[in-house]
């Protein structure tokens, strides 16, 4: 184990030793499900014209459905870090895909482990290498068990078990992720331990593929879709290729259906084990719909952008013991809320450092319907040219292969940088401040001039009507709040939160 993490782990254990209490008589189990590039609109319950998601639909019809649920970032690695930490990813330098988390971050797995939970991760990791020498692998980040991949994966995925060399597991990838998680749950049951199971699917991230029975469901997509071409990765060469949209969507929707079915397998097993009632299952996605699947979204923008199409995603909580009647909420929520919510439910103290999420337990219990705390989104401009690596580059090299070639290799390497000083330019980059109704969007043009746009998200779903000019005082106030939040984030990025 990396000595840097070992010393941090001792500090963490000491800092929280006084907060550890005897487990409740009937502790809640937690399962976190995340689709990969699964857009808000790509569910049957939002009336998508083609996608079939009967299991997710049933969850939405029985649990708490969020119509305004957001990923903390418009791309995968940053959002995944927000789930684990309750913090905006810029606080610890996970700016974009391929940036790792930092070893000093305190995760939900660290915290629940101190309460006696057994924690497991299955599927896509993508916030550092999963190999056993990595200081940011799932074990280093608090998980007892893991069968994981550095990035995304397709059929017959090569996964690393407890950091060992990748091994190919034959089968449909979502089914494999669920099967591994169910083995973990059975083991936790045998130990009489409550559990946190994090299942991050590789679907429906491109390049796409599907089982024959799933592909057959989408044989009759409109022929007019064949007239459009999109760019994506070739399963054969690993390089970019252009293909007809009809073929691409047929495979993508097959992946979504397979993921949906795998979630059904999980839910059925929970019922058979008698765990369904007191297990909280939370489903969401890491970002909005990618450019390879432009169909049926009501929003402006896509993956990689801070318009709604890039950050609004499906969100559902199913917890029969406490959510006894189906509900739909318009209260804004974000992936950073997951850690505070689970800690509140498990009665675990929060870390003594800035968090960007809030507990949603009052919403779950029905006592709250509006969010008081705004949410910030921010694409960090770039690290300084002379920035020094935060983690030894050898430790940041990935091992699990994937189809998509990048930089001439079929694995993924990671990076993170020290940021010892705060510069004026650090406040730049696309950024947004959302209070649940209004969204302030700031960006710079080519000359560096700041452009301010204000949207009413309840009455302008596609962000086509900029109302900044007629709401100058609101813009001024929200811009000030955004700037103050950015300053807090930059102090975290500098390392001020770490002991």
C-alpha positions as CSV (number, residue, x, y, z in Angstrom):
1,X,0.0,0.0,0.0
2,X,1.2,3.5,-0.8
3,X,2.8,5.0,2.4
4,X,1.2,8.3,1.7
5,X,-2.2,6.8,1.8
6,X,-1.4,4.6,4.8
7,X,-0.5,7.7,6.9
8,X,-3.6,9.4,5.7
9,X,-5.7,6.4,6.6
10,X,-4.4,6.5,10.2
11,X,-5.2,10.2,10.4
12,X,-8.7,9.5,9.1
13,X,-9.3,6.7,11.5
14,X,-8.1,8.8,14.5
15,X,-10.1,11.8,13.4
16,X,-13.3,9.8,13.2
17,X,-12.8,7.3,16.0
18,X,-14.9,9.3,18.4
19,X,-17.8,9.4,16.0
20,X,-18.0,5.6,15.5
21,X,-21.1,4.2,17.3
22,X,-22.7,0.8,17.6
23,X,-24.6,-0.1,14.5
24,X,-28.3,0.4,14.6
25,X,-30.5,-2.7,15.0
26,X,-31.5,-2.5,11.4
27,X,-28.9,-0.5,9.4
28,X,-29.8,0.6,5.9
29,X,-27.9,-0.9,3.0
30,X,-26.9,1.3,0.1
31,X,-26.6,0.6,-3.6
32,X,-25.4,3.3,-6.0
33,X,-26.1,2.7,-9.7
34,X,-24.6,4.8,-12.4
35,X,-25.1,4.6,-16.2
36,X,-22.2,5.9,-18.4
37,X,-23.3,8.7,-20.7
38,X,-27.0,7.8,-20.1
39,X,-29.0,10.9,-21.1
40,X,-31.9,12.3,-19.1
41,X,-34.3,11.6,-21.9
42,X,-33.2,8.0,-22.6
43,X,-35.8,6.3,-20.5
44,X,-39.3,5.2,-21.3
45,X,-40.8,7.1,-18.3
46,X,-39.7,10.3,-20.0
47,X,-41.6,9.1,-23.1
48,X,-38.6,8.5,-25.3
49,X,-39.9,7.3,-28.7
50,X,-37.8,4.2,-28.9
51,X,-35.8,3.3,-25.7
52,X,-37.2,0.5,-23.6
53,X,-36.4,0.6,-19.9
54,X,-39.1,-1.3,-18.0
55,X,-37.1,-1.8,-14.8
56,X,-36.0,1.8,-14.5
57,X,-39.5,2.8,-15.3
58,X,-40.8,0.7,-12.4
59,X,-38.3,2.2,-10.0
60,X,-39.4,5.7,-11.1
61,X,-43.1,4.7,-10.6
62,X,-42.4,3.3,-7.1
63,X,-39.8,5.5,-5.6
64,X,-38.7,9.1,-5.5
65,X,-38.2,10.5,-9.1
66,X,-36.1,13.6,-9.6
67,X,-37.0,15.6,-12.6
68,X,-34.2,18.1,-11.9
69,X,-31.3,15.8,-11.1
70,X,-27.8,16.9,-12.1
71,X,-24.3,15.4,-12.5
72,X,-21.8,17.6,-10.8
73,X,-19.9,17.9,-14.1
74,X,-20.6,17.4,-17.8
75,X,-18.2,14.4,-18.0
76,X,-17.5,11.2,-16.3
77,X,-14.4,11.3,-14.1
78,X,-15.3,14.5,-12.3
79,X,-18.8,13.4,-11.6
80,X,-17.7,10.1,-10.2
81,X,-15.4,11.9,-7.8
82,X,-18.4,14.1,-6.7
83,X,-20.4,11.0,-5.8
84,X,-17.6,9.6,-3.6
85,X,-16.6,12.9,-1.9
86,X,-19.7,15.2,-1.8
87,X,-17.4,17.8,-3.3
88,X,-17.1,19.6,-6.6
89,X,-14.3,17.8,-8.5
90,X,-12.3,21.0,-9.1
91,X,-11.6,21.0,-5.3
92,X,-9.2,18.1,-5.8
93,X,-8.1,18.6,-9.4
94,X,-10.3,16.1,-11.2
95,X,-11.0,18.6,-14.0
96,X,-11.8,16.3,-16.9
97,X,-11.9,12.6,-17.9
98,X,-8.5,11.1,-17.2
99,X,-7.8,13.3,-14.2
100,X,-7.4,11.2,-11.0
101,X,-8.8,12.0,-7.5
102,X,-6.3,12.8,-4.8
103,X,-5.3,10.3,-2.1
104,X,-6.2,12.7,0.7
105,X,-9.9,12.8,-0.3
106,X,-12.4,11.3,2.2
107,X,-15.0,9.2,0.5
108,X,-18.3,7.7,1.4
109,X,-16.7,4.3,1.6
110,X,-14.1,5.6,4.2
111,X,-16.9,7.0,6.3
112,X,-19.3,4.1,6.1
113,X,-16.5,1.6,6.8
114,X,-15.9,3.4,10.1
115,X,-19.6,2.6,10.9
116,X,-19.1,-1.1,10.2
117,X,-20.2,-1.2,6.6
118,X,-18.6,-3.4,4.1
119,X,-18.0,-1.5,0.9
120,X,-17.6,-2.8,-2.7
121,X,-17.0,-1.2,-6.1
122,X,-17.9,-2.9,-9.4
123,X,-17.4,-1.7,-13.0
124,X,-16.1,1.7,-14.2
125,X,-13.7,3.5,-11.8
126,X,-12.0,6.2,-13.9
127,X,-10.7,8.4,-11.1
128,X,-7.3,6.7,-11.1
129,X,-5.8,3.4,-12.0
130,X,-7.3,0.3,-10.3
131,X,-4.0,-1.6,-10.1
132,X,-2.9,-2.5,-6.5
133,X,0.0,0.0,-6.5
134,X,-2.2,2.9,-7.2
135,X,-2.8,5.3,-4.3
136,X,-6.2,6.2,-5.8
137,X,-7.6,2.7,-6.5
138,X,-10.9,1.6,-4.9
139,X,-9.2,0.0,-1.9
140,X,-7.2,3.2,-1.2
141,X,-10.4,5.1,-1.5
142,X,-12.1,3.0,1.2
143,X,-13.6,0.0,-0.6
144,X,-13.0,-3.5,0.9
145,X,-13.7,-5.4,-2.4
146,X,-13.6,-4.4,-6.0
147,X,-13.8,-5.8,-9.5
148,X,-13.2,-2.7,-11.6
149,X,-11.9,-1.1,-14.8
150,X,-9.8,2.0,-15.2
151,X,-12.3,3.4,-17.8
152,X,-15.2,2.1,-19.8
153,X,-15.7,-1.4,-21.2
154,X,-17.8,-3.5,-23.6
155,X,-18.8,-7.1,-24.0
156,X,-16.4,-9.6,-22.4
157,X,-14.8,-6.9,-20.2
158,X,-11.2,-7.1,-18.9
159,X,-11.6,-6.3,-15.2
160,X,-9.2,-6.1,-12.3
161,X,-10.1,-8.0,-9.1
162,X,-8.6,-6.4,-6.0
163,X,-6.0,-4.6,-8.1
164,X,-4.6,-7.7,-9.8
165,X,-3.9,-8.1,-13.5
166,X,-7.0,-7.7,-15.7
167,X,-8.9,-10.8,-16.5
168,X,-11.5,-11.2,-19.2
169,X,-14.9,-12.1,-17.9
170,X,-17.1,-13.4,-20.7
171,X,-20.6,-12.1,-21.1
172,X,-22.7,-8.9,-21.3
173,X,-20.9,-6.3,-19.2
174,X,-23.9,-4.9,-17.2
175,X,-24.9,-8.5,-16.2
176,X,-21.3,-9.1,-15.1
177,X,-21.2,-6.0,-13.0
178,X,-24.5,-7.1,-11.2
179,X,-23.3,-10.7,-10.8
180,X,-20.1,-9.5,-9.1
181,X,-22.0,-7.2,-6.9
182,X,-24.5,-9.9,-5.8
183,X,-21.6,-12.1,-4.8
184,X,-20.3,-9.3,-2.7
185,X,-23.7,-8.7,-1.1
186,X,-23.9,-12.5,-0.3
187,X,-20.5,-12.3,1.4
188,X,-21.6,-9.2,3.4
189,X,-24.7,-11.1,4.4
190,X,-22.7,-14.0,5.6
191,X,-20.6,-11.6,7.8
192,X,-23.8,-10.0,9.0
193,X,-22.5,-6.6,7.7
194,X,-24.5,-3.8,6.2
195,X,-23.1,-2.9,2.8
196,X,-22.4,-0.1,0.3
197,X,-22.3,-1.5,-3.2
198,X,-21.3,0.9,-5.9
199,X,-22.1,-0.3,-9.5
200,X,-20.8,1.9,-12.2
201,X,-21.8,0.4,-15.6
202,X,-19.8,0.7,-18.8
203,X,-23.1,1.2,-20.7
204,X,-24.2,3.0,-22.8
205,X,-20.8,4.6,-23.5
206,X,-19.6,4.2,-27.0
207,X,-18.4,2.2,-28.9
208,X,-21.7,0.4,-28.8
209,X,-22.6,-3.3,-29.0
210,X,-25.5,-5.5,-28.0
211,X,-26.8,-9.0,-27.6
212,X,-28.9,-10.2,-30.5
213,X,-32.1,-10.2,-28.6
214,X,-31.6,-6.6,-27.5
215,X,-30.6,-5.4,-30.9
216,X,-33.7,-7.0,-32.3
217,X,-35.9,-4.7,-30.2
218,X,-34.6,-1.8,-32.3
219,X,-34.5,-3.2,-35.8
220,X,-37.3,-0.9,-36.9
221,X,-35.9,2.5,-36.1
222,X,-36.9,5.0,-38.7
223,X,-35.0,4.6,-41.9
224,X,-34.5,8.4,-42.2
225,X,-32.0,8.1,-39.4
226,X,-29.7,6.3,-41.8
227,X,-29.3,9.6,-43.7
228,X,-27.4,11.1,-40.8
229,X,-23.9,10.1,-39.8
230,X,-22.2,10.5,-36.4
231,X,-18.6,10.0,-35.3
232,X,-17.7,7.5,-32.7
233,X,-15.1,4.7,-31.9
234,X,-14.8,1.7,-34.1
235,X,-15.1,-1.6,-32.3
236,X,-12.7,-3.1,-34.9
237,X,-9.9,-0.5,-35.0
238,X,-10.3,1.6,-31.9
239,X,-10.2,4.7,-34.0
240,X,-12.8,7.3,-35.0
241,X,-15.2,6.3,-37.7
242,X,-18.4,7.7,-39.2
243,X,-21.5,5.5,-39.2
244,X,-25.2,5.9,-39.9
245,X,-27.1,7.2,-36.9
246,X,-29.7,4.4,-37.2
247,X,-27.1,1.7,-36.7
248,X,-25.4,3.5,-33.9
249,X,-28.7,4.1,-32.0
250,X,-29.8,0.5,-32.5
251,X,-26.6,-0.6,-30.6
252,X,-26.8,2.1,-28.0
253,X,-30.4,1.4,-27.1
254,X,-29.6,-2.3,-26.9
255,X,-26.9,-1.4,-24.3
256,X,-29.4,0.7,-22.3
257,X,-31.9,-2.2,-22.4
258,X,-29.3,-4.7,-21.2
259,X,-28.3,-2.4,-18.4
260,X,-32.0,-2.0,-17.4
261,X,-32.4,-5.8,-17.4
262,X,-29.3,-6.2,-15.2
263,X,-30.7,-3.8,-12.7
264,X,-33.9,-5.9,-12.7
265,X,-31.8,-8.9,-11.8
266,X,-30.3,-7.0,-8.9
267,X,-33.7,-5.8,-7.6
268,X,-35.2,-9.4,-7.9
269,X,-32.2,-10.8,-5.9
270,X,-32.8,-8.1,-3.2
271,X,-36.4,-9.2,-2.9
272,X,-35.5,-12.9,-2.7
273,X,-32.9,-12.2,0.0
274,X,-35.4,-10.1,2.0
275,X,-33.2,-7.0,1.6
276,X,-35.4,-5.0,-0.7
277,X,-37.3,-3.1,2.0
278,X,-34.3,-1.6,3.8
279,X,-31.9,-1.1,0.9
280,X,-31.7,2.3,-0.6
281,X,-31.0,2.0,-4.4
282,X,-30.0,5.2,-6.1
283,X,-29.8,5.4,-9.9
284,X,-28.3,8.2,-12.0
285,X,-25.9,9.0,-14.8
286,X,-22.5,10.7,-14.9
287,X,-23.4,13.3,-17.6
288,X,-25.8,14.0,-20.4
289,X,-26.2,12.5,-23.8
290,X,-23.0,12.4,-26.0
291,X,-22.7,13.7,-29.5
292,X,-23.0,10.2,-30.9
293,X,-26.6,10.0,-29.8
294,X,-28.4,13.2,-30.8
295,X,-32.1,12.3,-30.6
296,X,-35.1,13.2,-28.6
297,X,-33.5,15.5,-26.0
298,X,-35.6,18.5,-25.1
299,X,-32.5,20.4,-23.8
300,X,-29.8,22.6,-25.2
301,X,-26.3,21.2,-25.2
302,X,-24.8,17.7,-24.7
303,X,-22.1,15.9,-22.9
304,X,-19.1,18.2,-22.2
305,X,-21.3,21.4,-21.9
306,X,-22.9,23.1,-18.9
307,X,-26.2,23.6,-20.7
308,X,-28.9,21.3,-19.4
309,X,-28.2,18.7,-22.0
310,X,-24.8,18.1,-20.6
311,X,-25.6,18.0,-16.9
312,X,-29.2,17.1,-16.3
313,X,-29.5,13.3,-15.9
314,X,-31.9,10.6,-14.7
315,X,-32.3,10.4,-10.9
316,X,-34.3,7.9,-8.9
317,X,-34.2,6.7,-5.3
318,X,-36.0,3.5,-4.3
319,X,-36.2,2.7,-0.6
320,X,-39.5,0.9,0.2
321,X,-39.0,1.1,4.0
322,X,-39.1,4.9,3.9
323,X,-40.4,5.9,0.5
324,X,-43.8,4.1,0.8
325,X,-45.6,6.1,-1.8
326,X,-44.3,7.1,-5.3
327,X,-43.3,10.7,-5.6
328,X,-42.0,13.1,-8.2
329,X,-39.9,16.0,-7.1
330,X,-38.9,19.2,-8.8
331,X,-36.4,20.0,-6.1
332,X,-33.0,20.3,-7.6
333,X,-30.5,17.6,-6.6
334,X,-26.9,16.8,-7.7
335,X,-24.5,13.9,-7.4
336,X,-22.6,15.8,-4.7
337,X,-25.7,15.2,-2.5
338,X,-25.1,11.5,-2.3
339,X,-22.4,11.4,0.4
340,X,-24.2,13.8,2.8
341,X,-27.5,11.9,2.3
342,X,-26.0,8.5,3.0
343,X,-24.1,9.9,6.0
344,X,-27.3,11.4,7.4
345,X,-29.2,8.1,7.0
346,X,-26.3,6.1,8.5
347,X,-25.7,8.6,11.3
348,X,-22.1,9.2,10.3
349,X,-20.4,12.5,10.9
350,X,-19.4,14.5,7.8
351,X,-15.8,15.3,7.1
352,X,-14.5,18.6,8.5
353,X,-13.9,20.2,5.1
354,X,-16.0,22.1,2.5
355,X,-18.7,20.0,0.9
356,X,-20.9,21.1,-2.0
357,X,-23.7,18.6,-1.5
358,X,-26.5,18.6,1.1
359,X,-28.4,15.8,2.7
360,X,-31.6,14.9,0.9
361,X,-33.0,13.0,3.8
362,X,-35.5,15.8,4.7
363,X,-36.7,15.6,1.1
364,X,-37.0,11.8,1.3
365,X,-39.0,12.2,4.6
366,X,-41.3,14.7,2.9
367,X,-40.5,17.7,5.0
368,X,-38.7,19.7,2.4
369,X,-39.6,20.5,-1.2
370,X,-37.3,23.3,-2.1
371,X,-33.5,23.6,-2.1
372,X,-32.0,26.6,-0.3
373,X,-28.4,26.0,-1.3
374,X,-27.5,26.9,-5.0
375,X,-25.3,24.5,-6.9
376,X,-22.2,25.5,-8.8
377,X,-20.9,24.0,-12.0
378,X,-17.5,24.8,-13.5
379,X,-15.1,23.8,-16.2
380,X,-11.7,24.6,-14.9
381,X,-9.6,26.4,-17.5
382,X,-6.3,24.6,-17.3
383,X,-3.5,23.8,-14.8
384,X,-0.5,26.0,-14.9
385,X,2.1,25.0,-17.6
386,X,4.7,24.4,-15.0
387,X,2.4,22.5,-12.6
388,X,4.1,19.5,-10.9
389,X,2.4,16.1,-10.9
390,X,0.5,15.4,-7.7
391,X,1.1,11.7,-7.9
392,X,4.1,9.8,-9.4
393,X,3.3,9.3,-13.1
394,X,4.2,5.6,-12.9
395,X,1.5,5.1,-10.3
396,X,-0.9,6.9,-12.6
397,X,-0.5,4.4,-15.5
398,X,-3.6,2.3,-16.2
399,X,-3.6,-1.5,-16.9
400,X,-7.1,-2.5,-18.0
401,X,-7.4,-2.4,-21.8
402,X,-10.3,-0.9,-23.6
403,X,-11.4,-0.7,-27.3
404,X,-10.9,3.0,-27.8
405,X,-7.3,4.0,-28.7
406,X,-5.9,7.2,-27.2
407,X,-2.4,8.4,-27.6
408,X,-1.5,5.3,-29.4
409,X,-2.4,3.0,-26.5
410,X,-5.4,0.9,-25.5
411,X,-5.2,1.7,-21.8
412,X,-5.7,4.9,-19.9
413,X,-3.2,6.9,-17.9
414,X,-4.2,9.6,-15.3
415,X,-2.9,12.9,-14.0
416,X,-3.4,15.4,-11.2
417,X,-1.4,18.5,-10.5
418,X,-0.3,20.6,-7.6
419,X,-1.8,24.1,-7.6
420,X,0.1,26.1,-5.0
421,X,-1.1,29.5,-6.0
422,X,-4.4,31.1,-7.1
423,X,-4.2,33.0,-10.4
424,X,-6.7,35.5,-11.8
425,X,-7.2,33.2,-14.8
426,X,-8.2,30.4,-12.5
427,X,-11.6,31.9,-12.2
428,X,-12.3,31.6,-15.9
429,X,-13.8,28.7,-17.9
430,X,-17.5,28.0,-18.5
431,X,-19.3,28.2,-15.2
432,X,-22.9,28.2,-13.9
433,X,-24.8,29.0,-10.7
434,X,-28.2,27.4,-10.3
435,X,-30.6,28.2,-7.6
436,X,-33.3,25.7,-8.7
437,X,-35.2,28.1,-10.8
438,X,-32.7,30.5,-12.4
439,X,-29.4,29.5,-14.0
440,X,-26.6,32.0,-14.4
441,X,-24.2,30.9,-17.2
442,X,-20.8,32.7,-17.5
443,X,-18.3,32.3,-20.2
444,X,-15.5,34.2,-22.0
445,X,-15.4,35.1,-25.7
446,X,-12.2,35.0,-27.7
447,X,-11.2,38.4,-26.4
448,X,-11.6,37.4,-22.8
449,X,-14.8,39.4,-22.3
450,X,-17.2,37.8,-19.9
451,X,-20.6,36.9,-21.3
452,X,-23.4,36.6,-18.8
453,X,-26.6,34.7,-19.6
454,X,-29.6,34.0,-17.3
455,X,-32.2,31.4,-17.9
456,X,-35.5,30.5,-16.2
457,X,-35.3,26.7,-16.1
458,X,-38.9,26.2,-15.2
459,X,-40.3,28.1,-18.2
460,X,-37.4,27.9,-20.7
461,X,-36.4,24.2,-20.9
462,X,-34.1,24.6,-23.9
463,X,-32.4,27.7,-22.5
464,X,-33.2,29.7,-25.6
465,X,-34.4,32.9,-23.8
466,X,-31.6,34.9,-22.1
467,X,-33.2,37.2,-19.5
468,X,-30.0,38.7,-18.1
469,X,-30.7,42.2,-19.3
470,X,-34.0,42.6,-17.5
471,X,-32.7,41.0,-14.3
472,X,-29.5,42.8,-13.7
473,X,-29.7,42.8,-9.9
474,X,-30.3,39.0,-9.9
475,X,-27.4,38.5,-12.2
476,X,-25.2,40.7,-10.0
477,X,-26.1,38.8,-6.9
478,X,-25.8,35.3,-8.4
479,X,-22.4,36.3,-10.0
480,X,-21.1,37.4,-6.6
481,X,-22.2,34.1,-5.0
482,X,-20.6,32.2,-7.8
483,X,-17.3,34.1,-7.4
484,X,-17.3,33.4,-3.7
485,X,-17.9,29.7,-4.3
486,X,-15.1,29.6,-6.8
487,X,-12.7,31.1,-4.3
488,X,-13.6,28.4,-1.8
489,X,-13.0,25.7,-4.5
490,X,-9.6,27.2,-5.4
491,X,-8.5,27.1,-1.8
492,X,-9.4,23.4,-1.7
493,X,-7.5,22.9,-5.0
494,X,-4.5,24.5,-3.4
495,X,-4.6,21.9,-0.7
496,X,-5.9,24.0,2.2
497,X,-8.4,21.3,3.3
498,X,-5.8,18.6,4.0
499,X,-4.2,18.2,7.4
